[in-house]
Amino acid sequence: MLSQSSSSSSSSSTSLQKMKKRRWSREQLLKNLEILGPLAAPLPPDLPPSPPASRSNSPSAPPIKRKHESSQEHDVVKRSRTNGLPEKPSSHHHHHYHPPPPPPSQPLRSSNAVPSFNLRSEPSEDGEVREDTTAVTPRGPAPAVLSTTVPVRRPRRGRPALTSFDEMHDIYHKYGRMLKYSGDARFWSTYPATHKEYRPLANPPPPNSPYHKHGGLIARLELVDALVCFTYSLWSKDFSRKSCFRETWATIEAFLGWCKNKWIAELDTIGDREKALLGLIWMIEGFIHGRKFFFSAKTVIEPEMDRIWAKMKSEMMILSSNAEKADGQPTPPMLPSPASIAPVNSANSTPINNSASGTPSVNISSGINLVNSPAPSRSAPPISTALPQYMHGLLPQTAKGQTASYNMVEAAAKATAPINPALAFNVKELSGGVMAAGYCMEYAQRTLTLPILARHYPTTFARMMSSSLTAHEEHEPDIEDEEGELFWPGQCVTGEGLGWVCLMGKAMIKEFGRDIGYLGLAGVVPKPAPGPITGDSSRHASVLR
């Protein structure tokens, strides 16, 4: 027995030694790994926690079939093709923020696709229907722009002198003309050679340069840059004098429409980052209308309307007072009719004697009925609709201290006051300006908002959100400063804020231009020597004067 146990122990020890000494070759390892089959991709680290343990009284949920990986990827690819407009890689690359690359198993999505959160992050309990998350596009992490980008807080320089504003007006008017000519010339050079508007550049950019690769985009960028310069030039003249020169603002209307139409023509082929620049154009136009109608109401219409209303109100008081006097005159007495003085039982006939003394009888019951009969209800006085109800309180009260009577309101409604043609024109311009400003701002907020700035212009967004400036310090920042503080434009109904729009627009253009090699004034097409003005060169000539 002992011999058998010793022999078995010795054999097991020798086999263990052989297994320890045995080494697998590469071919054997690969062959054994083939038996295991392909390994699935590891689970992502942001997977939600496992569901809680099922309760005893909860019904068991049917097993959920797992879709094949290839079908899921195929569905995502099909959805990404219909996500939105085709993107341009040159216009969706951020300078300061680079999103982390997606896992290899996930297809790349357009940066223009609007991300969305999955609001249901906790696991579902047993028996609860899970939400369909395939219809919701997962959102990537938001850029932490406020923690990485902090604007430089420049010392306050105070309100500049009038001469400084005049110099600023002349300089940026000159810059605007340079950029406008370059944008037009570059845009015409992008047409096919057979197009009637085609005009080649005298010195075209090199084939591999950004100005050659993105010729059309840079042409539109120069146009909106010129619009910002023109607007900033005109605003500086207005702001320095605390006024609004309507005739001067009229010179920019043709070019503003030309610039806006060039961006609208590309609306179906550009991404959200470029659409924000179209929103900037709409915002500039809306704030121009807001400034014009505010100063028109403040300096022209309001004083005139005060004078006209004072005169009309005086005439309304006179007419309503005359109507009250006419109502208060007593009615002349009239002779009574025979029926009114006849006895109750008379009926214009001889009274009946039913007594020996000849005393006429009296119908007592009929007299009692007349006394007990209810008095006729007095109807409420009519209310005049000649004037709105809220205007009745503007009229004088009656002699009894009551509100104006029907005749008084009707008489006051006939008051008139003369309005000259100039005032009528200004009132019409005011109402049109209010409608135009609302229209432009409604379109501006479609493509240019704070969330859009945070997503596509993080540096500009951080310069506004981390700012210590106030709404009344439009004169403080330098428009060429790329690191200083900014301020989100307020409401255009105040008549101010156009300077903030220009400062924000210039920052957006610089941030956008860095990613495509835009050089601004350093890359403009130089204007040739002045010559005879032709039909094409006189286009938008009003803004060039």
C-alpha positions as CSV (number, residue, x, y, z in Angstrom):
1,M,0.0,0.0,0.0
2,L,2.8,2.4,0.9
3,S,4.6,1.4,-2.2
4,Q,1.6,2.3,-4.4
5,S,1.1,5.7,-2.8
6,S,4.8,6.5,-3.1
7,S,4.7,5.5,-6.8
8,S,1.7,7.7,-7.5
9,S,3.2,10.7,-5.8
10,S,6.4,10.3,-7.7
11,S,4.6,10.1,-11.0
12,S,2.6,13.2,-10.3
13,S,5.7,15.2,-9.3
14,T,7.4,14.1,-12.5
15,S,4.4,15.2,-14.6
16,L,4.3,18.6,-12.9
17,Q,8.0,19.0,-13.6
18,K,7.4,18.2,-17.3
19,M,4.6,20.7,-17.5
20,K,6.7,23.4,-15.9
21,K,9.6,22.8,-18.3
22,R,7.3,22.6,-21.4
23,R,7.3,25.8,-23.5
24,W,4.6,26.7,-26.1
25,S,5.8,27.6,-29.6
26,R,4.4,30.7,-31.4
27,E,2.4,28.5,-33.8
28,Q,0.8,26.6,-30.9
29,L,-0.1,29.8,-29.1
30,L,-1.8,31.2,-32.2
31,K,-3.6,28.0,-32.8
32,N,-4.9,27.9,-29.2
33,L,-6.0,31.6,-29.5
34,E,-8.0,30.8,-32.6
35,I,-10.2,28.5,-30.5
36,L,-11.2,31.5,-28.3
37,G,-12.5,33.4,-31.3
38,P,-12.4,37.2,-31.9
39,L,-12.5,39.3,-28.7
40,A,-15.1,42.0,-28.5
41,A,-14.0,45.7,-28.0
42,P,-13.6,46.6,-24.3
43,L,-16.4,48.6,-22.7
44,P,-15.9,52.4,-22.6
45,P,-14.8,53.9,-19.2
46,D,-17.9,56.1,-19.0
47,L,-20.3,53.2,-18.9
48,P,-23.1,53.8,-16.3
49,P,-23.1,51.6,-13.2
50,S,-24.7,48.2,-13.2
51,P,-28.4,48.0,-12.4
52,P,-29.4,47.3,-8.8
53,A,-30.3,43.8,-7.7
54,S,-33.8,42.7,-8.6
55,R,-36.5,42.6,-5.9
56,S,-38.4,39.5,-5.0
57,N,-41.7,40.9,-6.0
58,S,-40.5,42.3,-9.3
59,P,-41.4,40.4,-12.5
60,S,-38.5,39.1,-14.4
61,A,-37.7,41.1,-17.5
62,P,-37.3,39.4,-20.8
63,P,-33.8,39.2,-22.0
64,I,-32.8,42.1,-24.4
65,K,-31.3,40.9,-27.6
66,R,-28.0,42.6,-28.5
67,K,-27.9,44.1,-31.9
68,H,-25.0,43.2,-34.1
69,E,-22.1,45.7,-33.9
70,S,-22.0,46.1,-37.7
71,S,-25.7,47.0,-37.9
72,Q,-25.2,49.6,-35.1
73,E,-22.3,51.2,-36.9
74,H,-24.2,51.1,-40.2
75,D,-27.2,53.0,-38.6
76,V,-24.9,55.6,-37.1
77,V,-23.2,56.1,-40.4
78,K,-26.5,56.6,-42.2
79,R,-27.7,59.1,-39.5
80,S,-24.5,61.1,-39.7
81,R,-25.0,61.7,-43.4
82,T,-28.3,63.4,-42.8
83,N,-27.1,65.4,-39.7
84,G,-27.0,68.7,-41.5
85,L,-25.1,70.7,-44.0
86,P,-21.8,69.5,-45.4
87,E,-18.9,70.7,-43.4
88,K,-15.7,72.4,-44.4
89,P,-12.7,71.3,-42.4
90,S,-11.1,74.6,-42.7
91,S,-14.1,76.4,-41.1
92,H,-14.7,74.1,-38.2
93,H,-11.3,73.8,-36.5
94,H,-10.9,75.6,-33.3
95,H,-7.6,77.3,-32.5
96,H,-7.7,77.0,-28.8
97,Y,-9.9,74.0,-28.2
98,H,-9.3,70.6,-29.8
99,P,-11.9,68.0,-28.9
100,P,-10.6,64.5,-28.0
101,P,-10.6,62.0,-30.9
102,P,-13.5,59.5,-30.8
103,P,-12.9,55.8,-30.2
104,P,-11.9,53.8,-33.3
105,S,-15.2,51.9,-33.3
106,Q,-17.2,55.1,-33.7
107,P,-17.5,56.9,-37.0
108,L,-16.5,60.5,-37.2
109,R,-19.4,63.0,-37.1
110,S,-19.6,66.5,-38.5
111,S,-18.7,69.2,-36.0
112,N,-21.8,71.1,-37.2
113,A,-24.2,68.4,-35.8
114,V,-26.0,69.8,-32.8
115,P,-25.1,67.6,-29.8
116,S,-27.7,66.6,-27.3
117,F,-27.6,65.1,-23.8
118,N,-29.1,61.8,-22.7
119,L,-31.1,63.0,-19.8
120,R,-31.7,59.5,-18.5
121,S,-28.4,58.3,-17.0
122,E,-29.5,56.0,-14.2
123,P,-30.2,52.3,-15.0
124,S,-33.7,51.1,-15.3
125,E,-35.1,48.7,-12.8
126,D,-36.4,45.2,-13.5
127,G,-39.6,45.3,-15.5
128,E,-39.2,48.9,-16.6
129,V,-39.0,49.7,-20.3
130,R,-35.7,51.2,-21.2
131,E,-35.6,54.5,-23.2
132,D,-34.5,54.3,-26.8
133,T,-31.2,56.0,-26.8
134,T,-30.4,55.3,-30.4
135,A,-32.6,58.2,-31.5
136,V,-30.6,60.7,-29.4
137,T,-27.1,61.7,-30.6
138,P,-24.7,61.6,-27.7
139,R,-23.1,64.9,-26.9
140,G,-19.4,65.3,-26.4
141,P,-17.8,67.1,-23.5
142,A,-18.3,70.9,-23.5
143,P,-15.2,73.0,-24.0
144,A,-13.9,74.4,-20.7
145,V,-13.2,77.8,-22.2
146,L,-13.7,79.8,-19.1
147,S,-11.0,77.9,-17.2
148,T,-8.4,78.0,-19.9
149,T,-9.0,81.4,-21.5
150,V,-9.0,84.6,-19.4
151,P,-9.0,88.0,-21.1
152,V,-6.3,90.5,-20.2
153,R,-7.8,93.3,-18.1
154,R,-6.4,96.5,-19.7
155,P,-6.3,99.7,-17.6
156,R,-9.2,102.1,-18.2
157,R,-8.2,104.9,-20.5
158,G,-11.4,107.0,-20.2
159,R,-13.4,108.6,-22.9
160,P,-11.1,109.7,-25.7
161,A,-11.1,113.3,-27.1
162,L,-13.2,114.3,-30.1
163,T,-10.2,114.4,-32.3
164,S,-9.3,110.8,-31.4
165,F,-12.8,109.7,-32.5
166,D,-12.4,111.6,-35.8
167,E,-9.1,109.9,-36.5
168,M,-10.7,106.5,-35.8
169,H,-13.5,107.4,-38.2
170,D,-11.0,108.2,-41.0
171,I,-8.8,105.2,-40.4
172,Y,-11.5,102.6,-40.3
173,H,-13.3,104.1,-43.2
174,K,-10.0,103.7,-45.2
175,Y,-9.6,100.1,-43.9
176,G,-13.2,99.4,-45.0
177,R,-12.6,100.6,-48.5
178,M,-9.4,98.5,-48.8
179,L,-11.2,95.3,-47.6
180,K,-14.3,96.0,-49.7
181,Y,-12.3,96.3,-52.9
182,S,-10.2,93.2,-52.1
183,G,-13.3,91.1,-51.3
184,D,-15.1,92.2,-54.5
185,A,-12.0,91.6,-56.7
186,R,-11.3,88.2,-55.0
187,F,-14.9,87.2,-55.3
188,W,-15.0,88.0,-59.0
189,S,-11.8,86.0,-59.6
190,T,-13.5,82.9,-58.2
191,Y,-16.0,82.8,-61.1
192,P,-15.4,80.4,-64.0
193,A,-13.4,82.0,-66.8
194,T,-16.5,81.8,-69.1
195,H,-18.7,83.8,-66.6
196,K,-19.6,87.3,-67.5
197,E,-18.5,88.6,-64.0
198,Y,-15.1,86.9,-64.1
199,R,-12.2,89.2,-63.6
200,P,-8.8,87.6,-63.0
201,L,-6.5,89.0,-60.3
202,A,-3.3,90.8,-61.5
203,N,-1.3,88.9,-58.9
204,P,-3.1,85.7,-58.0
205,P,-2.1,83.9,-54.8
206,P,0.2,80.8,-55.0
207,P,-1.6,77.5,-55.7
208,N,-0.9,76.0,-52.3
209,S,-1.6,79.1,-50.2
210,P,-4.7,79.5,-48.0
211,Y,-5.9,82.4,-50.2
212,H,-5.9,80.0,-53.2
213,K,-7.5,77.1,-51.4
214,H,-10.2,79.1,-49.7
215,G,-10.6,82.0,-52.2
216,G,-14.4,82.2,-51.9
217,L,-14.5,82.0,-48.2
218,I,-11.7,84.6,-47.7
219,A,-13.5,86.9,-50.2
220,R,-16.7,86.7,-48.0
221,L,-14.6,87.1,-44.9
222,E,-13.0,90.3,-46.3
223,L,-16.5,91.6,-47.1
224,V,-17.8,91.1,-43.6
225,D,-14.5,92.6,-42.2
226,A,-15.1,95.6,-44.4
227,L,-18.6,95.9,-43.1
228,V,-17.4,95.9,-39.5
229,C,-14.8,98.6,-40.3
230,F,-17.4,100.8,-42.1
231,T,-19.9,100.4,-39.2
232,Y,-17.2,101.1,-36.6
233,S,-16.2,104.2,-38.5
234,L,-19.7,105.6,-38.6
235,W,-20.4,104.6,-35.0
236,S,-17.3,106.5,-33.7
237,K,-18.6,109.7,-35.3
238,D,-22.0,109.2,-33.8
239,F,-20.8,108.1,-30.4
240,S,-18.4,111.0,-30.0
241,R,-21.2,113.5,-30.6
242,K,-23.9,111.6,-28.8
243,S,-26.1,111.8,-31.9
244,C,-27.2,109.8,-34.9
245,F,-26.5,111.1,-38.5
246,R,-29.2,109.3,-40.5
247,E,-27.9,110.6,-43.8
248,T,-24.5,109.0,-43.1
249,W,-26.0,105.7,-42.2
250,A,-27.8,105.6,-45.5
251,T,-24.5,105.3,-47.3
252,I,-23.8,101.8,-45.9
253,E,-27.2,100.2,-46.8
254,A,-26.3,99.1,-50.4
255,F,-23.0,97.5,-49.3
256,L,-24.6,95.8,-46.3
257,G,-27.2,94.2,-48.5
258,W,-24.5,93.1,-51.0
259,C,-22.4,91.5,-48.3
260,K,-25.4,89.8,-46.7
261,N,-26.5,88.4,-50.0
262,K,-23.1,86.8,-50.6
263,W,-23.3,84.9,-47.3
264,I,-27.0,83.9,-47.8
265,A,-26.1,82.5,-51.2
266,E,-23.8,80.0,-49.5
267,L,-26.2,79.2,-46.7
268,D,-26.8,75.6,-47.8
269,T,-23.1,74.7,-48.0
270,I,-21.6,76.3,-44.9
271,G,-21.5,75.2,-41.3
272,D,-22.6,76.7,-38.0
273,R,-19.4,78.5,-37.5
274,E,-19.7,80.4,-40.7
275,K,-23.4,80.9,-40.2
276,A,-22.5,82.8,-37.0
277,L,-20.9,85.4,-39.3
278,L,-24.1,85.8,-41.2
279,G,-25.9,86.3,-37.8
280,L,-23.3,89.0,-37.2
281,I,-24.4,90.8,-40.3
282,W,-28.0,90.6,-39.3
283,M,-27.1,91.9,-35.9
284,I,-25.2,94.9,-37.3
285,E,-28.2,95.8,-39.5
286,G,-30.6,95.4,-36.6
287,F,-28.6,97.6,-34.3
288,I,-28.3,100.3,-37.0
289,H,-32.1,100.4,-37.3
290,G,-32.3,100.5,-33.5
291,R,-30.0,103.4,-33.3
292,K,-31.8,105.4,-36.0
293,F,-35.3,104.9,-34.6
294,F,-34.2,105.6,-31.0
295,F,-32.6,108.9,-31.9
296,S,-35.4,109.8,-34.3
297,A,-37.9,109.3,-31.5
298,K,-35.8,111.1,-28.9
299,T,-34.8,114.2,-30.9
300,V,-37.6,114.7,-33.5
301,I,-40.8,112.8,-32.9
302,E,-41.2,113.0,-29.2
303,P,-40.9,116.8,-28.9
304,E,-43.2,117.3,-31.9
305,M,-45.8,114.8,-30.5
306,D,-45.7,116.6,-27.1
307,R,-46.6,119.9,-28.7
308,I,-49.3,118.4,-30.9
309,W,-50.8,116.4,-28.0
310,A,-50.9,119.4,-25.7
311,K,-52.8,121.3,-28.4
312,M,-55.2,118.5,-29.1
313,K,-55.8,117.8,-25.4
314,S,-56.8,121.4,-24.9
315,E,-59.3,121.3,-27.7
316,M,-60.7,118.0,-26.4
317,M,-61.3,119.7,-23.0
318,I,-63.1,122.6,-24.6
319,L,-65.4,120.4,-26.8
320,S,-66.3,118.1,-23.9
321,S,-67.0,121.1,-21.6
322,N,-69.3,122.6,-24.2
323,A,-71.1,119.3,-24.5
324,E,-71.6,119.1,-20.8
325,K,-73.2,122.6,-20.7
326,A,-75.5,121.6,-23.5
327,D,-76.6,118.5,-21.4
328,G,-77.1,120.5,-18.2
329,Q,-79.6,123.1,-19.7
330,P,-83.2,122.5,-18.2
331,T,-85.9,121.3,-20.5
332,P,-88.7,123.9,-21.2
333,P,-92.0,123.2,-19.4
334,M,-94.8,121.7,-21.5
335,L,-98.6,121.9,-21.1
336,P,-100.1,118.8,-19.5
337,S,-102.4,116.6,-21.6
338,P,-106.0,116.0,-20.5
339,A,-105.2,112.4,-19.8
340,S,-102.6,113.3,-17.3
341,I,-105.0,115.3,-15.1
342,A,-108.0,113.0,-15.4
343,P,-109.0,110.9,-12.3
344,V,-107.9,107.4,-12.2
345,N,-111.4,106.0,-12.7
346,S,-112.6,108.7,-15.1
347,A,-111.6,107.4,-18.6
348,N,-113.0,110.8,-19.8
349,S,-116.6,109.9,-18.9
350,T,-119.2,110.9,-16.3
351,P,-118.6,109.3,-12.9
352,I,-121.0,106.7,-11.8
353,N,-123.2,107.4,-8.7
354,N,-124.0,104.3,-6.7
355,S,-125.2,106.1,-3.6
356,A,-128.3,108.0,-2.8
357,S,-126.3,111.1,-2.0
358,G,-124.9,111.3,-5.5
359,T,-121.3,110.9,-4.5
360,P,-119.3,109.4,-7.3
361,S,-117.7,106.0,-6.5
362,V,-113.9,105.6,-6.4
363,N,-112.1,102.5,-7.6
364,I,-109.9,101.9,-4.6
365,S,-108.4,98.7,-5.9
366,S,-107.1,100.3,-9.0
367,G,-105.4,103.0,-7.0
368,I,-103.8,100.5,-4.8
369,N,-102.5,98.6,-7.8
370,L,-100.9,101.7,-9.2
371,V,-99.1,102.4,-5.9
372,N,-97.8,98.9,-5.5
373,S,-96.7,98.5,-9.1
374,P,-92.9,98.5,-9.5
375,A,-91.2,101.6,-10.9
376,P,-89.7,101.2,-14.3
377,S,-86.0,100.2,-14.1
378,R,-83.6,103.0,-15.3
379,S,-81.3,101.7,-18.1
380,A,-77.5,102.1,-17.8
381,P,-76.1,105.2,-19.7
382,P,-74.5,104.3,-23.0
383,I,-70.8,104.2,-23.3
384,S,-69.2,105.9,-26.2
385,T,-66.7,104.0,-28.4
386,A,-65.5,107.1,-30.2
387,L,-62.5,107.1,-27.9
388,P,-60.7,104.2,-26.2
389,Q,-61.9,103.5,-22.7
390,Y,-58.5,104.4,-21.2
391,M,-58.8,107.9,-22.7
392,H,-62.1,108.7,-20.9
393,G,-60.2,109.6,-17.8
394,L,-58.4,112.4,-19.7
395,L,-61.7,114.3,-20.1
396,P,-63.2,116.6,-17.4
397,Q,-65.9,115.2,-15.1
398,T,-69.5,116.2,-15.1
399,A,-70.9,118.8,-12.6
400,K,-72.0,115.9,-10.4
401,G,-68.4,114.5,-10.2
402,Q,-69.1,111.6,-12.5
403,T,-67.0,110.5,-15.5
404,A,-67.5,112.1,-18.8
405,S,-70.9,111.4,-20.3
406,Y,-71.6,109.9,-23.7
407,N,-72.1,113.3,-25.4
408,M,-68.9,114.6,-23.8
409,V,-66.8,111.7,-25.2
410,E,-68.4,112.0,-28.6
411,A,-67.7,115.7,-28.7
412,A,-64.0,115.3,-27.6
413,A,-63.4,112.7,-30.3
414,K,-63.9,115.4,-32.9
415,A,-60.8,117.3,-31.9
416,T,-58.1,117.6,-34.5
417,A,-54.5,118.9,-34.7
418,P,-52.5,119.6,-37.9
419,I,-49.4,117.5,-38.7
420,N,-46.9,118.7,-41.2
421,P,-45.5,116.4,-43.9
422,A,-42.0,116.2,-42.3
423,L,-43.5,114.9,-39.1
424,A,-45.7,112.4,-40.9
425,F,-42.6,111.1,-42.8
426,N,-40.6,110.8,-39.6
427,V,-43.4,108.8,-37.9
428,K,-43.5,106.5,-40.9
429,E,-39.7,106.1,-40.8
430,L,-39.9,105.3,-37.1
431,S,-42.5,102.6,-37.5
432,G,-40.6,101.1,-40.4
433,G,-37.4,101.2,-38.4
434,V,-39.0,99.4,-35.5
435,M,-40.3,96.6,-37.8
436,A,-37.0,96.3,-39.6
437,A,-35.0,96.1,-36.4
438,G,-37.2,93.3,-35.1
439,Y,-37.0,91.5,-38.3
440,C,-33.2,91.6,-38.4
441,M,-32.7,90.6,-34.8
442,E,-35.1,87.7,-35.2
443,Y,-32.8,86.4,-38.0
444,A,-29.6,87.2,-36.0
445,Q,-30.6,85.1,-33.0
446,R,-31.1,82.1,-35.3
447,T,-27.4,81.7,-36.0
448,L,-25.6,83.9,-33.4
449,T,-26.2,83.3,-29.7
450,L,-24.0,82.9,-26.6
451,P,-24.2,79.0,-26.8
452,I,-23.1,79.2,-30.5
453,L,-20.2,81.5,-29.5
454,A,-19.1,79.2,-26.7
455,R,-19.1,76.2,-29.1
456,H,-17.5,77.8,-32.2
457,Y,-15.7,80.9,-30.9
458,P,-14.6,80.0,-27.4
459,T,-12.0,82.7,-27.1
460,T,-14.4,85.5,-28.0
461,F,-17.0,84.0,-25.7
462,A,-14.5,83.9,-22.8
463,R,-13.5,87.5,-23.4
464,M,-17.1,88.5,-22.9
465,M,-18.1,86.2,-20.1
466,S,-15.0,87.0,-17.9
467,S,-15.2,90.8,-18.6
468,S,-15.4,93.5,-16.0
469,L,-16.6,96.1,-18.5
470,T,-20.1,97.6,-18.4
471,A,-22.6,98.4,-21.1
472,H,-21.6,102.1,-21.2
473,E,-17.9,101.5,-21.8
474,E,-17.9,100.9,-25.6
475,H,-15.0,103.3,-26.0
476,E,-12.6,101.4,-23.7
477,P,-11.5,98.3,-25.8
478,D,-9.2,98.5,-28.7
479,I,-10.8,96.9,-31.7
480,E,-7.5,95.4,-32.8
481,D,-6.8,93.8,-29.4
482,E,-7.1,90.0,-29.5
483,E,-6.8,89.4,-25.7
484,G,-8.6,92.2,-24.0
485,E,-12.1,92.2,-22.4
486,L,-15.3,92.5,-24.4
487,F,-19.0,92.8,-23.7
488,W,-22.0,91.0,-25.1
489,P,-24.1,93.6,-26.9
490,G,-27.3,94.6,-25.0
491,Q,-30.7,95.5,-26.5
492,C,-30.8,97.5,-29.7
493,V,-33.9,99.3,-28.4
494,T,-31.6,101.4,-26.2
495,G,-30.0,103.0,-29.3
496,E,-26.5,101.9,-28.0
497,G,-24.5,98.7,-28.3
498,L,-23.4,99.1,-31.9
499,G,-19.8,99.6,-30.8
500,W,-19.9,96.3,-28.9
501,V,-21.3,94.5,-32.0
502,C,-18.3,95.8,-34.0
503,L,-15.8,94.8,-31.3
504,M,-17.3,91.3,-31.0
505,G,-17.4,91.0,-34.8
506,K,-13.8,91.9,-35.2
507,A,-12.9,89.3,-32.5
508,M,-14.9,86.6,-34.3
509,I,-13.2,87.4,-37.7
510,K,-9.8,87.2,-36.2
511,E,-10.5,84.0,-34.4
512,F,-12.1,82.5,-37.5
513,G,-9.3,83.7,-39.7
514,R,-6.5,82.2,-37.7
515,D,-7.6,78.7,-38.7
516,I,-7.7,79.4,-42.4
517,G,-4.7,81.7,-42.7
518,Y,-6.6,84.9,-43.1
519,L,-4.3,87.9,-42.9
520,G,-6.8,90.8,-42.9
521,L,-5.3,94.0,-44.2
522,A,-2.0,92.4,-44.8
523,G,-3.5,90.1,-47.5
524,V,-5.8,92.4,-49.4
525,V,-5.7,92.9,-53.1
526,P,-4.3,96.3,-53.7
527,K,-6.5,98.8,-55.4
528,P,-5.1,100.1,-58.8
529,A,-4.5,103.7,-59.5
530,P,-7.7,105.7,-59.9
531,G,-9.0,105.9,-63.4
532,P,-12.3,106.6,-65.2
533,I,-15.2,105.2,-63.3
534,T,-17.0,102.5,-65.1
535,G,-20.4,100.9,-64.4
536,D,-18.9,98.1,-62.4
537,S,-16.5,100.1,-60.5
538,S,-19.2,102.5,-59.5
539,R,-21.1,99.7,-57.8
540,H,-21.8,100.7,-54.1
541,A,-20.0,104.0,-54.7
542,S,-22.0,105.6,-52.0
543,V,-20.1,103.8,-49.3
544,L,-16.7,104.6,-50.8
545,R,-17.1,108.4,-50.7
